[in-house]
Amino acid sequence: MSGMTLAPVKPVQAKPVQIKIVTAQENSRGQKNSWRSFTVNKQECVQNYLLKKTLGCVLGCYVGLVDYSVTGLTLFTMEWLCGSRLEKHALTGGLELSACQSALGGIEEEFVFRGILQNLFYHTGFYVLKQCRVGQYANRAFVLALTTTSVMFGLAHLRNPIPSGWQSAMAGMSGFLYGSLSHYIGLEASASAHATFNFLGMGGLNELWGKQM
């Protein structure tokens, strides 16, 4: 036994999992006439999924910046017309803490209003419209869900510092934007846009520039 030697164990290389998907081709009459198959690499699917979500977040941040610019211009016009300054939010607790609060606030509100309520209203409206045989179920259900959720989103901001319901009105308009982002791109896009708007609206940009200077 002492003279025996063990052969070295070769490392096993992990191979990507191949998923076989079989689909049927249909002719002009809707009859299945042939079959074709193709393989999907699981690793490529994961990479494409992560890339899509990352691009959605980047697009959301850009939309949030544009939304903040439009809202800021609206507030500036209101202040010029009214001849007085409106009360605004301010950063509290430092830049890092405020950034976390802005991000968490945006994610929480988007999860509730777009992730739960808008999807609930959409599927409920789709089912009702389909049962009533109203044409274009998806489009009509989406408009109904988007409008209802945006109005609720605006009413939820009635108690914010900006007076006379302007904050509620602007939040409702932003709700249409965030709802469209969530429906057509994904919840990560609307959450990124909302978090970016919150951070800039609380003075994060000024605070960031002040620290750099």
C-alpha positions as CSV (number, residue, x, y, z in Angstrom):
1,M,0.0,0.0,0.0
2,S,2.9,2.3,0.7
3,G,4.1,2.1,-2.9
4,M,0.7,3.2,-4.4
5,T,0.3,6.8,-5.7
6,L,-2.9,8.6,-6.3
7,A,-3.5,10.3,-9.7
8,P,-4.0,14.0,-9.4
9,V,-7.6,15.1,-9.6
10,K,-8.3,17.4,-12.6
11,P,-10.4,20.4,-11.8
12,V,-13.9,20.2,-13.2
13,Q,-14.8,23.2,-15.3
14,A,-18.3,24.4,-14.9
15,K,-20.2,24.6,-18.2
16,P,-23.0,27.1,-18.8
17,V,-26.4,25.6,-18.5
18,Q,-28.2,25.3,-21.8
19,I,-31.9,25.7,-21.8
20,K,-33.8,24.3,-24.7
21,I,-36.9,26.1,-25.8
22,V,-39.1,24.7,-28.5
23,T,-41.6,27.0,-30.3
24,A,-44.1,26.3,-33.0
25,Q,-44.3,28.3,-36.2
26,E,-47.8,29.2,-37.4
27,N,-49.0,29.8,-40.9
28,S,-51.4,32.5,-42.0
29,R,-54.3,30.4,-40.9
30,G,-53.0,30.0,-37.4
31,Q,-52.2,26.3,-37.8
32,K,-48.9,24.9,-36.4
33,N,-47.0,23.5,-39.4
34,S,-43.4,23.2,-38.3
35,W,-41.1,23.2,-35.3
36,R,-37.8,24.9,-34.5
37,S,-35.6,24.9,-31.4
38,F,-32.9,27.1,-30.1
39,T,-30.8,27.2,-27.0
40,V,-30.4,30.0,-24.5
41,N,-27.3,30.5,-22.4
42,K,-28.3,31.0,-18.8
43,Q,-25.2,33.2,-18.1
44,E,-26.0,35.4,-21.0
45,C,-29.6,35.8,-19.8
46,V,-28.4,36.9,-16.3
47,Q,-26.0,39.3,-17.8
48,N,-28.6,40.8,-20.1
49,Y,-31.1,41.1,-17.2
50,L,-28.5,42.9,-15.0
51,L,-27.6,45.2,-17.9
52,K,-31.2,46.0,-18.5
53,K,-31.8,46.8,-14.8
54,T,-28.6,49.0,-14.7
55,L,-29.6,51.0,-17.8
56,G,-33.1,51.4,-16.3
57,C,-31.6,52.9,-13.1
58,V,-29.4,55.2,-15.1
59,L,-32.3,56.3,-17.2
60,G,-34.4,56.8,-14.1
61,C,-31.7,59.1,-12.5
62,Y,-31.6,61.2,-15.7
63,V,-35.4,61.5,-15.7
64,G,-35.4,62.4,-12.1
65,L,-32.9,65.2,-12.9
66,V,-35.1,66.5,-15.7
67,D,-38.2,66.3,-13.5
68,Y,-36.4,68.3,-10.8
69,S,-35.3,70.9,-13.3
70,V,-38.8,71.4,-14.6
71,T,-40.2,71.5,-11.1
72,G,-37.6,74.0,-10.1
73,L,-38.4,76.2,-13.0
74,T,-42.1,76.0,-12.1
75,L,-41.4,77.0,-8.5
76,F,-39.2,79.9,-9.7
77,T,-42.0,81.1,-11.9
78,M,-44.5,80.9,-9.0
79,E,-42.2,82.8,-6.7
80,W,-41.7,85.5,-9.3
81,L,-45.5,85.8,-9.9
82,C,-46.4,85.7,-6.2
83,G,-43.6,88.0,-5.1
84,S,-42.7,85.7,-2.2
85,R,-40.5,82.7,-1.6
86,L,-42.1,79.3,-1.0
87,E,-41.1,77.1,1.9
88,K,-38.8,74.2,0.8
89,H,-37.2,71.1,2.2
90,A,-33.7,71.2,3.6
91,L,-31.1,68.6,4.3
92,T,-30.9,67.4,7.9
93,G,-28.4,65.0,9.4
94,G,-25.7,65.4,6.8
95,L,-25.2,64.5,3.2
96,E,-24.8,60.8,3.6
97,L,-27.8,60.3,5.9
98,S,-30.0,62.5,3.7
99,A,-29.0,60.6,0.6
100,C,-30.0,57.4,2.3
101,Q,-33.3,58.9,3.4
102,S,-34.0,60.2,-0.1
103,A,-33.3,56.8,-1.7
104,L,-35.3,54.9,0.8
105,G,-38.2,57.3,0.6
106,G,-38.3,57.0,-3.2
107,I,-38.0,53.3,-3.2
108,E,-40.7,52.9,-0.5
109,E,-43.2,55.2,-2.3
110,E,-42.6,53.6,-5.7
111,F,-43.0,50.1,-4.2
112,V,-46.4,51.1,-2.7
113,F,-47.8,53.4,-5.4
114,R,-46.4,51.8,-8.6
115,G,-45.4,48.3,-7.5
116,I,-48.6,47.5,-5.6
117,L,-51.4,50.0,-6.3
118,Q,-50.8,50.7,-10.0
119,N,-50.4,47.0,-10.8
120,L,-53.5,46.2,-8.8
121,F,-55.6,48.8,-10.5
122,Y,-54.2,47.7,-13.9
123,H,-55.0,44.0,-13.5
124,T,-58.4,44.8,-12.0
125,G,-59.3,47.2,-14.8
126,F,-58.0,44.8,-17.4
127,Y,-60.3,42.1,-16.1
128,V,-63.3,44.3,-15.8
129,L,-62.9,45.8,-19.3
130,K,-62.4,42.3,-20.8
131,Q,-65.5,41.0,-19.1
132,C,-67.4,44.1,-20.4
133,R,-65.9,43.4,-23.9
134,V,-64.5,46.9,-24.1
135,G,-61.8,47.1,-26.8
136,Q,-58.1,47.8,-26.2
137,Y,-58.1,46.3,-22.7
138,A,-54.5,46.9,-21.9
139,N,-54.3,50.5,-23.0
140,R,-57.5,51.5,-21.3
141,A,-56.6,49.6,-18.1
142,F,-53.2,51.3,-18.0
143,V,-54.6,54.8,-18.4
144,L,-57.1,54.1,-15.7
145,A,-54.5,52.7,-13.3
146,L,-52.0,55.5,-14.1
147,T,-54.5,58.3,-13.5
148,T,-55.9,56.8,-10.3
149,T,-52.4,56.1,-8.8
150,S,-51.1,59.6,-9.8
151,V,-54.1,61.3,-8.1
152,M,-53.6,59.3,-5.0
153,F,-49.8,60.1,-5.1
154,G,-50.6,63.8,-5.4
155,L,-53.1,63.7,-2.5
156,A,-50.5,61.9,-0.3
157,H,-48.3,65.0,-0.6
158,L,-50.8,67.5,0.5
159,R,-49.2,68.0,3.9
160,N,-45.7,68.8,2.5
161,P,-44.3,72.3,3.3
162,I,-45.1,73.9,-0.1
163,P,-48.5,75.6,0.5
164,S,-51.7,76.0,-1.5
165,G,-51.6,72.4,-2.8
166,W,-48.8,73.2,-5.3
167,Q,-46.7,70.3,-4.0
168,S,-49.7,68.0,-4.4
169,A,-50.3,69.1,-8.0
170,M,-46.7,68.7,-9.0
171,A,-46.4,65.4,-7.3
172,G,-49.5,64.2,-9.2
173,M,-47.9,65.3,-12.5
174,S,-44.7,63.5,-11.5
175,G,-46.8,60.5,-10.7
176,F,-47.7,60.2,-14.4
177,L,-44.0,60.2,-15.3
178,Y,-43.0,57.7,-12.6
179,G,-46.0,55.4,-13.5
180,S,-45.0,55.4,-17.1
181,L,-41.4,54.6,-16.3
182,S,-42.5,51.7,-14.1
183,H,-44.9,50.3,-16.6
184,Y,-42.8,50.5,-19.7
185,I,-39.2,50.1,-18.3
186,G,-39.4,48.7,-14.8
187,L,-39.8,49.6,-11.1
188,E,-36.1,50.3,-10.8
189,A,-36.4,53.1,-13.3
190,S,-39.2,54.9,-11.4
191,A,-37.5,54.3,-8.0
192,S,-34.2,55.8,-9.3
193,A,-36.0,58.8,-10.7
194,H,-38.0,59.4,-7.5
195,A,-34.9,59.0,-5.3
196,T,-32.9,61.4,-7.5
197,F,-35.7,64.0,-7.4
198,N,-36.0,63.7,-3.6
199,F,-32.3,64.1,-3.1
200,L,-32.1,67.2,-5.3
201,G,-35.3,68.6,-3.9
202,M,-33.9,68.5,-0.4
203,G,-30.8,70.5,-1.4
204,G,-28.4,67.6,-2.0
205,L,-26.8,69.2,-5.0
206,N,-26.0,72.4,-3.1
207,E,-24.7,70.4,-0.1
208,L,-22.5,68.3,-2.4
209,W,-21.0,71.3,-4.1
210,G,-20.4,72.9,-0.7
211,K,-18.4,69.9,0.5
212,Q,-16.4,69.8,-2.7
213,M,-15.5,73.5,-2.3
